[in-house]
Amino acid sequence: MINQIARKSVVVASALTMLAGCGKSGGTYSTLADSDSYKQEAVYVPKKIDILWVIDNSGSMKTSQDNLAANFQSFIARFNQNNSDFHMAVGTTDAWEKQFNASSEKARLRDGTGAVGSSTRSGVYVMDKNTPNLSNVFVTNVKQGINGNGDERAFESIKQILNDPFNAGFRRPDATLAIIIVSDEEDFSQSVSTFSESYTNNKLYPVQNYIDFLDTYTGGTANGRNYSVSNIAIQDTACRDQLKTDKFPTRYHEITNKTGGINGSLCSNFGTTLELISDSIIQLSASFKLTREPIPETIVVTVDGVTVQQNSTNGWTYDAATLTITFHGSAIPNANSNVKINFDPKSIKI
């Protein structure tokens, strides 16, 4: 039987898609004659996306918070266009205080500042696509003021926020997690509460500790992470001098580069930066995991009957390490699009 087989065509889809058509599961494959092809249609359902903003609320951050609020539409536009199922919430860089004070409320998600019920509080801790007056709520939530702790420990704050029971309604296990740090300082998360901004401090937690935490928290691995950490911070000497600080956020850069996020500048156009970050998040959630190893040059991808070219800007790319097809830019399918990924497998499964 095997000698009669010259070619196989297999269509697979992500476990997070709904399968229609042939009535077969994503793990079913067919042994067919030369003139036949096996196709299975998939209706593209974008992955859920959970977005956590970690805002520096120290004394120098008013302008940056204002810029972020003013350019929110540049960030949210693509999510609206794709009808993305998102959760979005705001925490602060002083949430780390709960590490040393179990009763602290600093790690709770923020709905603004001021007294409960005041005009500076939105009453909404977790925003989604159905939140009324979403832009206004985001502006209220993200303007965290400048009275927070000047010891900005963004990484430990992320950990404390994600682990705080008060925030349980934010995180969904089947969602892509996107973390965005907005700060004009460096992270110095450490095992003691005393202030120290020294890279040689033996109490300083390695960046890898927090990558390991996020890998475990999200169920991801180095070859298949379903999260990213981006930052809007200081990226060059000119920006550092403009903001009158003396440190580059090299630890932010390390975690961002290792998790596929975006390094954005506090001194650049916020609208452009937010568009880049939103695109990177959507691309992270627009991927299909293949369950067979393909011969790469035989892969053919179609969306709603139209062939999509292999292109890292407005097309698709294949990652051999993770057996993943990822869509980019204008090629990212709209919700409920019909996606087909055909290829010859490297080995025949009987």
Disulfide bonds with the S-S distance in Angstrom:
Cys239-Cys267 2.05
